[in-house]
């Protein structure tokens, strides 16, 4: 039961504080994390679809 509750709380907190996390990373590294997350998501989906196709 604990192994389901802890990731759910972590994801909830990540979604809840996403703007604050994004602003902090933008101030430190001068890059928007939304672009990084979108790129990683597209690459992962591309790999999954490629593996399913072949």
N, C-alpha and C positions, 0 to 999 in steps of 0.2 A: 504494500500500500504506500509506503514512504517513497518508493522509487517512482511512483506516478505523481505524488503531491509536490515533491521538490522541483522537478522540471516544470511543472505547471505554474508554480509560484515564480520561478525564474523567468519564464516567458511572459507572465503577466507583468512583472516589474520592468522587464525590458520594453514592453509595449507602452507601459505607463510613463516611463521616463525617457522615451525615445528622443524627444526634442532636446532635452537637457544633455543627453549623451551626444547627440549630433552636434550641438553647439560647442561642447567642450572639445570634441575632436577637430572641429573646424577651426577653433581658435589656436589649438596646438599645432596642427599639421597643415592648415590652410587647404583642406580638401573635404568635400562633402562625402559623408559615409554612405549616403543614399546611392551615389553612383557606384561605389564599390560593391554594395549589397546587390544592386541590380545586375552588375556585370557577373558576379559570382553565381547568381541565380540562373542567368541565361547560360553560362558555361556548364553548370551542373545539369540543367535540363537538356542541353545539347548532347552531353555525354550519355545521359540516360537514354535519350531517343536513339542515339547512334548504336548503343549496345543492344537496344531492343530490335533495331532494324537488322543488324547483322547476326 
